[in-house]
Amino acid sequence: MPELPEVEVTRLSFASRIAGAQVLNVAMGKALRWPLGCSVSGLQGRQVLGVRRRGKYLLLDLSQGLLLIHLGMSGSLSFGQALSPPGVHDHFDCLTDKGLLRLHDPRRFGAVVYAESQNSPVAQKLLGHLGVEPLEDSFTPELFAKALKTRSTAIKPLLLAGGIVVGVGNIYASEALFMAGIRPTTRAARLSKPRAFKLHTAIKQVLLAAVAQGGSSLRDFSNAQGQNGYFQLQAMVYDRAGQACRVCATPIKRLVQGQRSTFYCPQCQKP
């Protein structure tokens, strides 16, 4: 699943090129996770003011309303002047006077949803429960440590839930916990303030490094220019079960938490 770095990399790859574009036509393919919520003809003539990100959602601000785009499990966006005719897995085409924006989603767990504003009920249903953005100033170590003290669940699933901090997906939660030296099964409330601060720093560092590396292309992720990411090549623990830890040479272990694979070093990461 594309996680926050992949979504941010996607945004960066086309946001400046589509800004100011006028929508000429919109075409939908097979049904996605949720309905568009408006007629495609009603979007014609509107201008794309810019592209933002909230968690794993891309927000296309229009001269009237906005489109919320989620890449789902296997989706990717492309934007360009000379795209091929839509294929069987292309389910959203937005033709503008600056190029064609297309959502390719083989599993159709992604979505494109129209909302009148970010405060409208349809937008708040998708965005209202999300925690703070980890790459913004509002994500402070003090507030993060305080929030962890109120939760008795294991730290790894808590990070994935997105209620405290949004967008720290499976790959990057495993990597941040390794960087912070914290066992993924450790109860959040048990973390001391210094360890919570260390995890806060690790989350920011891991996500920033992933964005700089173009995200992770474990299966079929590419940005809107068709470029793959390379963060997975430098992963310390993720998907390395049985391999030697890059720090201490102890074999990396794998366990399942909330139906998601977790990878950790039993020597470097303490309960």
C-alpha positions in Angstrom: 0.0 0.0 0.0 1.4 3.5 -0.8 2.2 5.2 2.5 2.7 8.8 3.4 6.1 9.1 1.7 4.8 7.6 -1.5 1.8 9.9 -1.5 4.0 12.9 -0.8 6.4 11.9 -3.6 3.4 11.6 -5.9 2.2 15.0 -5.0 5.6 16.6 -5.5 5.9 14.9 -8.9 2.9 16.7 -10.5 1.6 19.5 -8.2 3.5 22.3 -9.8 2.7 21.1 -13.4 -1.0 20.8 -12.9 -1.4 24.0 -10.8 -3.6 26.6 -12.7 -4.8 24.0 -15.2 -8.4 24.1 -16.4 -10.4 20.8 -16.3 -11.6 20.0 -19.9 -13.2 16.6 -19.3 -13.5 13.9 -16.6 -14.0 10.2 -17.4 -14.6 7.4 -14.8 -13.9 3.7 -15.4 -15.1 0.9 -13.2 -16.4 1.7 -9.7 -13.8 2.5 -7.1 -14.1 2.2 -3.3 -16.5 5.1 -3.0 -18.6 7.0 -5.6 -17.3 10.3 -7.0 -20.2 12.2 -5.5 -20.9 14.5 -8.4 -21.5 14.4 -12.1 -18.3 14.4 -14.2 -19.7 17.1 -16.4 -20.0 19.4 -13.4 -16.3 19.4 -13.0 -15.6 20.7 -16.5 -14.3 24.3 -16.6 -13.1 24.3 -13.0 -9.5 25.3 -12.4 -7.0 23.3 -10.4 -5.7 25.7 -7.8 -3.1 23.4 -6.2 -2.5 20.0 -4.7 -2.1 19.3 -1.0 -1.8 16.2 1.1 -3.6 15.1 4.3 -2.3 11.8 5.6 -2.5 9.4 2.7 -5.0 11.6 0.8 -4.2 13.9 -2.0 -6.4 17.0 -2.1 -6.9 18.7 -5.5 -8.2 22.2 -4.7 -10.5 23.4 -7.4 -11.9 26.8 -8.1 -15.1 25.3 -6.6 -14.8 22.4 -4.3 -12.0 19.8 -4.1 -11.2 16.2 -5.1 -9.9 13.8 -2.5 -7.8 11.1 -4.0 -6.7 7.9 -2.2 -4.3 5.4 -3.9 -5.8 2.4 -2.0 -3.7 -0.8 -2.0 -2.1 -0.6 -5.4 -3.0 2.6 -7.0 -0.8 5.2 -8.7 -1.2 8.5 -10.4 0.3 9.6 -13.7 0.3 13.0 -15.3 1.4 14.0 -18.7 0.7 15.1 -22.2 1.0 11.9 -24.1 -0.6 9.1 -22.0 -1.9 6.0 -23.8 -5.6 5.3 -24.1 -7.1 4.2 -20.8 -6.6 0.5 -20.0 -8.7 -2.0 -18.0 -7.2 -0.8 -14.7 -7.4 3.0 -15.4 -10.5 4.2 -13.5 -10.2 8.0 -13.4 -9.0 10.4 -16.2 -9.0 14.1 -15.6 -8.1 15.9 -18.8 -6.8 19.4 -18.3 -5.3 22.0 -20.6 -1.9 21.1 -19.1 -2.1 17.4 -19.3 -4.0 14.2 -18.3 -4.2 13.1 -14.7 -4.9 9.4 -14.5 -5.5 7.0 -11.6 -4.3 3.4 -12.3 -5.7 1.0 -9.7 -5.7 -2.8 -10.4 -7.4 -3.7 -7.1 -9.8 -0.7 -7.1 -9.4 0.0 -3.4 -8.5 3.6 -4.2 -11.0 6.4 -4.5 -11.7 9.8 -6.0 -14.3 11.7 -4.0 -15.7 15.2 -4.6 -16.4 17.5 -1.7 -17.7 21.1 -1.6 -15.1 22.0 1.0 -12.7 20.4 3.4 -15.2 21.1 6.2 -18.1 19.4 4.4 -19.5 16.2 5.9 -18.1 14.0 3.1 -14.6 15.3 3.6 -14.7 15.2 7.4 -15.8 11.6 7.3 -12.6 10.8 5.5 -10.2 13.3 7.2 -11.7 14.3 10.5 -10.3 11.4 12.5 -6.7 11.8 11.4 -4.0 12.7 13.8 -1.3 15.4 13.4 0.9 15.5 10.3 4.4 14.1 11.2 6.2 16.5 8.9 4.6 19.6 10.2 5.5 21.8 13.2 2.3 20.7 15.0 3.9 17.3 15.6 5.8 18.2 18.7 7.7 15.7 21.0 5.9 17.0 24.1 2.4 16.4 22.7 3.4 13.1 21.2 4.8 11.8 24.5 1.7 13.0 26.4 -0.6 11.2 23.9 1.4 7.9 24.2 0.9 7.9 28.0 -2.9 7.7 27.5 -2.7 4.5 25.4 -2.1 1.0 26.6 -1.9 -0.7 23.2 1.4 -1.9 21.6 3.3 0.9 20.0 3.5 -0.5 16.5 -0.3 -0.9 15.9 -0.9 2.4 17.6 1.3 4.2 15.1 -0.5 2.5 12.2 -3.9 3.5 13.5 -3.2 7.1 12.7 -5.1 8.7 15.6 -2.1 10.3 17.3 0.1 10.9 14.2 -1.1 10.2 10.7 0.6 8.4 7.8 3.3 6.3 9.6 2.5 3.2 7.7 3.8 -0.4 8.1 7.2 0.0 6.5 8.1 3.3 8.2 6.8 2.3 11.6 9.1 -0.7 11.7 12.0 1.4 10.6 11.3 4.2 13.1 11.0 1.8 16.0 14.3 0.3 15.0 16.0 3.7 14.8 14.6 4.5 18.3 15.6 1.1 19.8 12.0 0.3 20.8 10.5 -3.2 20.5 7.2 -3.0 18.5 5.3 -4.9 21.2 6.1 -2.4 23.9 3.0 -0.8 25.4 2.8 2.9 24.4 2.1 4.0 28.0 5.3 2.3 29.2 7.5 4.5 27.1 9.4 7.1 29.1 9.6 10.6 28.0 13.1 10.3 26.6 12.2 7.2 24.6 9.0 8.9 23.3 11.1 11.9 22.3 13.6 9.5 20.5 10.8 7.9 18.6 9.4 11.3 17.6 12.7 12.2 16.1 13.0 8.8 14.4 9.6 9.1 12.8 10.5 12.4 11.2 13.9 11.3 10.1 12.6 8.0 8.5 9.8 9.8 6.7 12.0 12.6 5.4 14.6 10.0 4.2 11.9 8.0 2.4 10.6 11.1 0.7 14.1 12.0 -0.4 14.6 8.5 -1.8 11.3 8.7 -3.8 9.4 6.4 -1.4 9.5 2.6 -1.5 8.7 0.5 -4.6 8.1 -2.9 -3.1 5.6 -3.9 -5.8 4.4 -1.5 -8.4 4.6 2.0 -6.9 5.8 4.8 -9.1 5.2 8.6 -9.0 3.3 10.6 -11.5 6.3 10.7 -13.8 6.7 6.9 -13.7 9.7 6.9 -11.4 10.3 4.2 -8.8 11.4 4.8 -5.2 14.5 3.4 -3.6 14.0 3.6 0.2 13.4 -0.1 0.5 17.0 -0.7 -0.5 18.3 0.8 2.7 15.7 -0.6 5.1 17.2 -1.8 8.3 14.6 -4.3 9.4 11.5 -4.2 7.1 11.1 -7.4 5.0 14.5 -8.7 6.3 13.3 -11.6 8.5 16.2 -14.1 9.1 18.8 -11.7 7.7 21.6 -10.3 9.9 20.9 -7.0 11.6 23.0 -4.3 9.9 24.1 -3.1 13.3 24.6 -6.1 15.5 24.3 -9.1 13.1 21.5 -10.7 15.2 18.9 -12.3 12.9 15.9 -10.0 12.2 12.6 -11.4 13.5 9.1 -11.2 12.1 5.8 -11.2 13.9 2.2 -10.4 13.0 0.4 -7.5 14.7 -3.1 -6.6 13.7 -2.7 -8.8 10.5 0.4 -6.8 9.5 4.0 -8.1 9.3 6.3 -6.5 11.8 10.1 -6.8 11.6 12.5 -6.0 14.4 15.9 -6.8 15.9 15.6 -8.6 19.3 19.0 -7.2 20.3 18.9 -3.6 19.2 15.2 -3.0 20.2 14.3 -3.2 23.8 10.8 -3.7 25.4 
